C-alpha cells in the first residue's frame, strides 16, 4: 500500500477522532450544569449524557463486567481486525480508505472516551422533528455512520466499475 493511501486513511481517522474529542470536551464544559440547550424549535437539542452503552445506548443494560469486556476489549479488537484484514486484502480505493478511516476514527474516539470516563461515553446531541426524537449521540457516532455509508457507496461504485470492465 502506498504512503499516500495510508495517509488518506490516517487523515480520515485523525480528523474524526480529533473533532469528536474537541466537541465532547466543549460539551462537558458548556453543558455540565445546564439542563440543555434547544435550537430551531427543538429540532436540535444539546444535553449532556454519559452513556455506558454503545450507539444510542445499545448494551447499556448489560451487567457492568460484560459491558466493560465487550466495549473496552472486544469492540476495539474487532475493529482492529477488520482494518488489518481489509488492508491485507489488497489495494483499497480512496473512498473505501476514507470510509474505513471514519469508522476506525469514530470507534477509537469512543473507546478512548470510555477509558477516560469510567466506561461511559460522552453523548450530547439529539435531533427531533414533530413527535419523533433520536437518542442522544456524539460526533464519533456520526463518523461511524458516515463511514459505513461511504464504504457502502464505494463498494457499489467499485462493483459497477468491475462489471463495466468485465463487459469490455
N, C-alpha and C positions, 0 to 999 in steps of 0.2 A: 504494500500500500504506500502510495506516495506521501511525502510530508504534507503536501497541500490538502490531501484528503483527510489526514489525521488532524490537521489544523482546523479544517471545516467542522469536524466532529467536536473538537475541543472548544472552539468558539461558541457553538450552539450550547454545549454542556455548561461552560462557564458563564455565559450570558444568562442562561436560565437559572442556574443556582445563585448567581450574584443578584439578579433582580429579585428573586424570591427572598433572599436574605435581607436585602435592603427594605423591602416592603413589610416583611414581618417585624423587623426592628422598629420601623416607623409606627406600625400598628400597635405594637406593645407600648410604645412611648405615648402615643396620642390617645389611644382608646382604653388605657389601663383603668382609669377612674371614670369612664364615660359609659352611659347606658347605650350608646351607639349614635351613629350619625346617619341620617336618611337624606338621600338626594333624589331629585327628579320624581317627586310624588311617591317616594318609597320604592322606586324601581331598582335603585342601588342602595344597599344598606351596609354600613361598616360597623361591625360589632366584634369584639374580641372573644374568642373561644379557644380553649386549649383542648384539642381533640386527641383522645388516647387511641382512636381507631384510625382507619385508613380513609380513603376518599369518601366524603360525605358520611363519616363516622362508621364505615364498614368495619366490623370486628370490634367495635368499642365495648360490646357486652361480653366479650370473651374473658375468661379468668386472666388476671394480670400476668401470670407466668407464661401462659400460652400466647397472649397478645405480645408480650415482650420478645419471646422466642421468634414469633412469626415476623413482626415488623422490624426488629433490630438484627436478626440473623438471617432468616430465610429469604425475605424480600430482597435485601441488597445482594445476597449471594446469587439469587435467581437473576437479578438484573445484570450483574457482572457476567454470569454465564451466558446470557443471551448476547450481550455485547461481544464477548470473546468469540462465540460461535459465528455471529454474523461477520465479524472482521476476518475470521479464518476461512469463511466460505468463499472468499474471492473479492474482487473489487466491487464496492458498492457505489451506486450512482450518487451524485451530490444530494438529491432530495432525500434519499434513504439515510445518508450520513447526518443530515440536518435533523430529520425526524428522530433518529436514534439518539442524537445528542440532546434533543429536547426532552425525550423520555428519561434518559440517564441523568440529565441535569436536574429535572424535577424530582426524580427518585432520590438522588444524592442530597438535594436540599432538604427534603422532608426527613431523610434519615439523620442528617446532622442535627436538624432542629429537634428531632425526637431524642437523640443522645444528650443534647444540652438541656432539655426541659423535662427530664424525668420520664421519658416515654411518651410524651404528648407533643403534638404538632400545633403550631400557631395558625389558626384559621381566623379570617376577619372580614370576609365579604360574602354577601348573598344577593341574589337578584330576584325580582318579583314582577309579576305582571298580572293585574287583576287578583284573583284568588290563588294564583299559583306562586309559590316561592321556592327557590332552590335551597338546599342545605348550605351551610357556611363552608367556604373553601378558601384556598390561597393561590398565589401565583404559581407555585410548584405544581399544584393540581391542574391548573390551566395549561402549563407547559407540557405535562404528561399527555393530556388530552389532545393538545395541538400536535404533539409529536406523533401520536397514534394516527391522527388524520393525515399528517404529512407522509408517514410511512405507507398508509393505505393508498393514497393518491400516487405516490412514487411507484408502488407496486403495480398499480393499474397502468400507469404510463409505461413502465418497463415491459409489462406483458403485451401491451399493444404494439410497442416498438419491436419486440421479439417476433410477434405474429406477422407484422409487416415485412420484416427481414426474411422470414421463412417463405413468404409467398413471392419473393422476387426471383 
